[in-house]
Amino acid sequence: MKIALVSVAPPYRGGISTHSAILSQHLSESHSVQVFNFNRQYPDFLFPGKTQFFDNDEFSSFESNRTIDSIGPGSWKSTARQIIEYAPDLVIYRFWNPFFGLSMGSIAKSISKISPEIKQIALCDNIIPHESSFIDKWLTMRLFNQLDGFLVQSDGVRNELKNLIPNALVEKRFHPIYDNYGPNIKRADARQKHGITATHLILYFGIVRDYKGLDVLIKATKLLKEKMDDFHVLAVGESYGNTEKYDSLINELEIGDVFSWENRFIPDSEVFSYFSASDVMALPYHSASQSGIVQIAYNYNIPVVVTDVGGLPEYVEKGVSGEIVAVNNPDELATCLANGLLNGNFVKMSKNIDDVKSKFTWKNFIDGIESLYSRI
């Protein structure tokens, strides 16, 4: 099968770019694949971080057609022409933000009009944005109205899709485990690298946005100090919002001795050392579809504590690979973390994760794409 993957990809940074690059590599094992990438993903004034690009040694030679300007209609038409000339059997649009419904919707509409025999689907990371606006539904439907099917990675996203398109043709497959971030090194060596001397290390990892609940973890850390000693909470990730409110909360609660935050984007080459150093991952999101961070943790056999929101609970076998706590409940989060660390349950869970990984393979994910194609 010939496949055109329309998505952000390296040299752009971020989990979706990395996922798409790995996806294209796995698809290429049995299919012919071309990736149609952005030459401008966001106008600078719309991007909340410091830079859209990153230096990724693993993907430095990644090849894609960087043809799409997200705000350039001329590029949408030329990209559609190039895809039609490639003559794929299937076009996969990577959808994670309604902003791209305008450009991708235009590309899909041109393909539908000129080459209706080409099947078109979306791989949906989100349907309803975590930080939404009134125009989101219109932008989303610009693309979705042109498509034949949808691949989702959680029941939460499937339900959001069905609310928009009740008769949508949907295939669900779990987000695969990331295994591209380097080796799992000795815990003592990893902790020494980061200056961690505490017996227990709790990790919070990923870009910091309001919906990801760093404020909940900060409050839980204050309560955790009352329940146990000799621990440290390490938050790692660049803030895409108001940094001051988190710094102020850390100072106000006087937890600077047990809580530290590296407010920067972490290159792929450094990821392994943070996970290798950790006992447990805490993801106290206020809202979520699913999280690739869970799949990085599982690769390093690190159990996760997630909130009962969106698709997160679908990725956790409670008491086996992690725990599930109520949303926006610092006390329950602190109690869960303390119990798991003090009674050795997180250590036991880390030994169980190899058995859980079978649900999260790239083969299963690729099978989902092929299954959806066969149903159209």
Summary of the structure (lengths in Angstrom):
residues: 376
radius of gyration: 21.0
end to end distance: 14.4
largest distance: 66.1
contacts: 1285
relative contact order: 0.12
helix: 43%
strand: 19%
